[in-house]
């Protein structure tokens, strides 16, 4: 199997390094996806993305990025493969933003869905926090 491709932009790398420093050893950043989302971390997309600190499981795909590991579970790989992780701070949104330009555009029904406190974007992705 060819490994999953994830781009983590420099601002996200810096933020992950700050956050992961306080975690126990062996912890990585898990990126996951749930199809049919909308809402907070999907930003209106047909897929909802999320991030969390976790230890890798045996069947996870592990990607080494700038001194830390990103892990993706097998069911999320088709949605996370090709994703871009960024960290944004602006008046409109702040937090981690995950988008995947390789996924198809959502239909009108997929554009519905609100967001709580973690930010949103009408484009392919929404703001998500790691903790």
N, C-alpha and C positions, 0 to 999 in steps of 0.2 A: 504494500500500500504506500502510495506517495503521501508524504506528510501534509498536514493541514497548514495552510499559509495564512498568517495573521500579521498585519502591519501595526506596530505600536509606535505612534508618533512620539518625538522627543519629549513633549510636555507630559504625555501620559507615562513615559518611562520614568521621568523625574518624580512624578507623584507616586507611582507604584513603589519606587525605591524608598521613598519616605515612609509610606504606609507599611511596607513589608518588613522594615527594620524592626518594628515592634512585635512581629509575629514569632512563633516558635520555629525552630529549624525544620526544614523539609516542607515548609508551606509554600504553595505556589498560587498563582492567580488563575482561578477557574473562570472561563468564559463559556456561557451556556446560551442556548436559544430555545424558544418555545414557539412553534408555528401557530399562526392564527391569533397573534397577540394584539397589536395596537397598544394603546395605553402608555404607561410610563416609559419604559426603556425601549419600546419599539418605535415611539415617536410617530405613530400612524402607519408604520410598516406592517406587513402581514406577518412579521416575525418579531417577537419580543426578546431582546437581548438582556443579559444580566452578567454581573461579575461578583465574585466572592473569593475570599481566601480559603484554601482547602489543601488537603494532602492528596496527591495523585492516587487513583485506584488502578488496579492492574490493567483494565481495558481502556484507560484514558490515552489520548494522544498528547504527547508532551513536546512543547516547542520552547527552545532556549532563546531568550531575548535579553540582551544587554545585562547579564548577571542575575536574571531570575527566570523562572519557568512559567509558561502559560499552559494550562491543561484544558482539554476539551473532551467531553464525553462522546462516545460513538454516535449517539442520536443527534447531537448538536453539530457534528462535523459538516454535514451538507449546508448548513446555514451560516456557520462561523467561517468556513473556508473562504478566503478572500476578504475577510472583514478588516476594517480599519478602526483602531482604538485611539481616541484622542482625549485630551483633557482640556476643557474650556472653562474660562472664567470671564463672564461678561454680565451686563445688566440683565440680559434676557435669560441666560442659563449658566449653570456652573456644574462641574462634575465630569465624570467620564462619559464620553459619547462614543457609542459603537454603531457603525454603519457598515453595510455590505453592498457596494455598488454592483456586485455580480448577481444579486437577487432581483427577480422581476418586480416591477412597480406594483403596488397594491391597487386593487380596484377601489371604487368609492366607499364600499362598505368597510374596507380595511383602514380608511382614513379616520374613522370614528375612534373614540377612546380618549379619555382624559389623562391627566397626570397629576400626581400629588406633588410632593416637595422636591422631587429629584430632577426637575427640569424636563423640557420637551422640545422637540423641533419638528417642523412639518416635513423635513427632508428625511432621508433614509437613516434614521437613528434617533436616539434620544439621550438625554443626560442620565447617567447612572452613577451611583456612588459605591465605593468598595467598603464602606464601613462607617 
